[in-house]
Each structure stands twice: as C-alpha cells, then as structure tokens.
Amino acid sequence: MMQAPEFSADLYREISEFAHGTPSWVHTVAEIGTDAGLLLFAALFVAGWWRARGADGRVMGLALAAPFAVVAAYLVSEVSKTFIEEERPCRAVAGAMNIAECPAPGDWSFPSNHATIAAASAAAIVVAWRAMAPVVLPLALLMAFSRVFVGVHYPHDVAAGFVLGCVAAPVVAVVLARVAAPLVDALRGVAVGVALLGPRPVAGVPGAAVPGGAVPTGAPVGVAGEPAAGRQVDAAVTMPDVMGGVVPRREPRP
C-alpha cells in the first residue's frame, strides 16, 4: 500500500483547515462544483459535435472522439488506483477536517479520478476546439483543486490525475480521429449520416477560404493566375457562362 509523501500530507492539512474556516455556502459550491463542471464539459462535447457538422472528416472525428478519450483516461486512472492502493487522507491523516463525506474503504485515493476526468475533458476539447482553451483549462484546474479543498484527496493525487488526463486524452483523441475520419466521410454519403454529421465540405465555393492560399473557383483571375484585386468583373460574364467554361467575348466599344 502506498504512503502519501509528507509534504503532500502537510499541504493537505493546511488546505483542508483553511477550507473548514470558509462560509458554508463555499462548502456547498465546492462539493457540487465538480459534478457541475462535468455537466458543462458534456454540454461542450455536444457543442463541439454541432460545430463540426459540415467540417472535414478529421475535425468531426476529433469532436466525436473527445468523450471516448475521456473514458480511456478514466480507465487508466481507475486501474492504477487498484494497484497503488493509497488510503484516503480523510482516514489516513490524524484530525482531518474534510468537508465532503469520506469515500468508503477500498475507494483508493491515488490518482484522483475526478481530476483525471476534468483534465481529460478539457484537453480533448482543446484538441478539437482550440479557442475553448481559456475557458476549459482553468475550469479543470479549479475542479481538480476542489477535491483537496473538500478533503477527499491529497494534492499529489490531483496533480497526478491532472497530468494523466492531459496526456492520455489528446493521444487517444488523435488516434481515434484518424480511424474515424474515413468513416465520417463514408457515412456522409447516406441520408442518416448527413443528418448526424452534416454534409461533406464543398470545395471551390466562391468567396470560401481555400487552404494554401489557392484562389477559389469562380474568383476573378488576373495576370499569371493572380486574383484580380480591385478590378470590376465584366457584367456580361454571367455565372452560367463561367460554370459552363465559356467566357463571352467582349465587343469593342464604338
């Protein structure tokens, strides 16, 4: 059975004693905060899926892989706990001042499952939706810290769980996305797949951004294939003419 490092036990005492002296409403927020945060992450998984509808197969693959990556990180954490067998500080530390109820014996402490899930959720979301990093990463840190604050984990438990989640989830998400991308493209060929995953991206739409700086199909082209910036397109050239590959000949003005 693993024994907690002395420095972590000392830090646990300081944090839990500070927490015990805070108002009761802070205790309530800290106890329900972890579960509420997990619900928010679940909502962001759904938002990420919706955002990826119509994007390319890899983007949708990353969005779909996010919850599976979290489950994978959790399983690694749970299996590790059964081998390491570190007792909870609310039982092992003399005079522990835990706010939350101490988990039952046999529910081991290292690493923290809650910290692993919070970090894995945040990391998987960031991999699929980078703009959410300033929101989800601080939230995951706060959720992890709350487990020490309420007195059910040592600081090193949540630190290890956080690192585990941040490492395992992105790796699993990227691997799953590679497998899922061709499947996403194939499913978009049927009606049910289009309803769930959105239509396939349309290449060459006028005005759409094209990777690599290429000129979108239908955009005015000048000398040497460069875009004709600032030039007015001849009104006689209609969209059916361009799409048919026939550019009407411009008559000389009298």
GIVENVEN-V333038 format. One record per residue. N is the residue number from 1. PHI is phi in whole degrees, 0 to 359 (999 if undefined). PSI is psi in whole degrees, 0 to 359 (none if undefined). Layout:
# GIVENVEN-V333038
{{N | PHI | PSI} {N | PHI | PSI}}
This chain:
# GIVENVEN-V333038
{{1 | 999 | 135} {2 | 282 | 137} {3 | 259 | 138} {4 | 291 | 141} {5 | 299 | 146} {6 | 298 | 320} {7 | 297 | 324} {8 | 289 | 321} {9 | 296 | 320} {10 | 296 | 317} {11 | 294 | 324} {12 | 300 | 315} {13 | 299 | 317} {14 | 296 | 315} {15 | 291 | 315} {16 | 292 | 325} {17 | 293 | 319} {18 | 297 | 316} {19 | 297 | 321} {20 | 298 | 333} {21 | 271 | 359} {22 | 277 | 161} {23 | 300 | 158} {24 | 296 | 329} {25 | 292 | 331} {26 | 293 | 321} {27 | 300 | 316} {28 | 296 | 315} {29 | 298 | 318} {30 | 294 | 323} {31 | 290 | 318} {32 | 269 | 350} {33 | 298 | 322} {34 | 296 | 312} {35 | 295 | 321} {36 | 295 | 321} {37 | 295 | 322} {38 | 294 | 325} {39 | 294 | 322} {40 | 295 | 318} {41 | 298 | 320} {42 | 299 | 319} {43 | 296 | 324} {44 | 289 | 329} {45 | 299 | 316} {46 | 294 | 317} {47 | 297 | 323} {48 | 294 | 321} {49 | 297 | 315} {50 | 296 | 319} {51 | 297 | 326} {52 | 277 | 352} {53 | 298 | 125} {54 | 90 | 348} {55 | 280 | 175} {56 | 292 | 169} {57 | 299 | 325} {58 | 292 | 318} {59 | 297 | 314} {60 | 294 | 323} {61 | 299 | 318} {62 | 295 | 320} {63 | 295 | 318} {64 | 289 | 330} {65 | 283 | 340} {66 | 306 | 306} {67 | 295 | 327} {68 | 292 | 326} {69 | 294 | 323} {70 | 294 | 317} {71 | 299 | 319} {72 | 297 | 317} {73 | 296 | 319} {74 | 299 | 317} {75 | 297 | 320} {76 | 298 | 317} {77 | 296 | 314} {78 | 295 | 318} {79 | 295 | 320} {80 | 299 | 320} {81 | 300 | 321} {82 | 290 | 335} {83 | 272 | 324} {84 | 279 | 319} {85 | 55 | 62} {86 | 265 | 129} {87 | 291 | 149} {88 | 295 | 142} {89 | 295 | 333} {90 | 293 | 347} {91 | 251 | 327} {92 | 276 | 331} {93 | 268 | 124} {94 | 296 | 132} {95 | 70 | 26} {96 | 301 | 138} {97 | 246 | 66} {98 | 280 | 142} {99 | 276 | 310} {100 | 282 | 158} {101 | 295 | 136} {102 | 290 | 129} {103 | 301 | 159} {104 | 296 | 154} {105 | 304 | 140} {106 | 95 | 347} {107 | 268 | 91} {108 | 288 | 167} {109 | 261 | 326} {110 | 249 | 130} {111 | 277 | 172} {112 | 284 | 120} {113 | 296 | 319} {114 | 298 | 317} {115 | 294 | 321} {116 | 298 | 313} {117 | 295 | 318} {118 | 297 | 313} {119 | 292 | 319} {120 | 297 | 318} {121 | 299 | 312} {122 | 297 | 315} {123 | 294 | 319} {124 | 295 | 322} {125 | 293 | 318} {126 | 296 | 320} {127 | 300 | 320} {128 | 273 | 336} {129 | 211 | 80} {130 | 301 | 329} {131 | 295 | 343} {132 | 275 | 357} {133 | 305 | 314} {134 | 296 | 343} {135 | 266 | 309} {136 | 280 | 327} {137 | 291 | 312} {138 | 299 | 324} {139 | 297 | 318} {140 | 296 | 319} {141 | 298 | 317} {142 | 295 | 319} {143 | 296 | 320} {144 | 295 | 315} {145 | 298 | 327} {146 | 299 | 335} {147 | 289 | 329} {148 | 282 | 320} {149 | 302 | 319} {150 | 275 | 355} {151 | 91 | 18} {152 | 253 | 358} {153 | 216 | 150} {154 | 284 | 159} {155 | 301 | 323} {156 | 289 | 337} {157 | 296 | 312} {158 | 286 | 328} {159 | 296 | 315} {160 | 294 | 318} {161 | 297 | 321} {162 | 294 | 315} {163 | 296 | 317} {164 | 302 | 313} {165 | 296 | 319} {166 | 292 | 333} {167 | 270 | 312} {168 | 290 | 315} {169 | 298 | 312} {170 | 299 | 322} {171 | 297 | 312} {172 | 296 | 319} {173 | 297 | 317} {174 | 293 | 318} {175 | 296 | 314} {176 | 295 | 324} {177 | 296 | 324} {178 | 298 | 320} {179 | 286 | 322} {180 | 283 | 331} {181 | 303 | 310} {182 | 296 | 325} {183 | 294 | 320} {184 | 300 | 313} {185 | 299 | 321} {186 | 292 | 317} {187 | 293 | 333} {188 | 289 | 358} {189 | 273 | 355} {190 | 238 | 161} {191 | 297 | 317} {192 | 296 | 319} {193 | 297 | 321} {194 | 295 | 321} {195 | 296 | 322} {196 | 273 | 324} {197 | 248 | 353} {198 | 84 | 167} {199 | 286 | 164} {200 | 293 | 145} {201 | 300 | 139} {202 | 263 | 118} {203 | 277 | 147} {204 | 79 | 25} {205 | 281 | 131} {206 | 303 | 130} {207 | 87 | 351} {208 | 278 | 151} {209 | 287 | 133} {210 | 242 | 125} {211 | 304 | 146} {212 | 83 | 5} {213 | 79 | 13} {214 | 292 | 156} {215 | 275 | 125} {216 | 299 | 148} {217 | 300 | 134} {218 | 96 | 350} {219 | 282 | 146} {220 | 300 | 136} {221 | 239 | 135} {222 | 255 | 216} {223 | 292 | 139} {224 | 57 | 30} {225 | 80 | 5} {226 | 279 | 149} {227 | 298 | 140} {228 | 275 | 77} {229 | 292 | 133} {230 | 80 | 354} {231 | 270 | 143} {232 | 278 | 132} {233 | 283 | 138} {234 | 302 | 126} {235 | 296 | 342} {236 | 284 | 343} {237 | 273 | 106} {238 | 266 | 164} {239 | 299 | 318} {240 | 299 | 325} {241 | 295 | 315} {242 | 294 | 315} {243 | 294 | 331} {244 | 275 | 357} {245 | 82 | 13} {246 | 244 | 120} {247 | 257 | 118} {248 | 301 | 144} {249 | 282 | 134} {250 | 274 | 125} {251 | 283 | 141} {252 | 295 | 142} {253 | 280 | 143} {254 | 292 | none}}
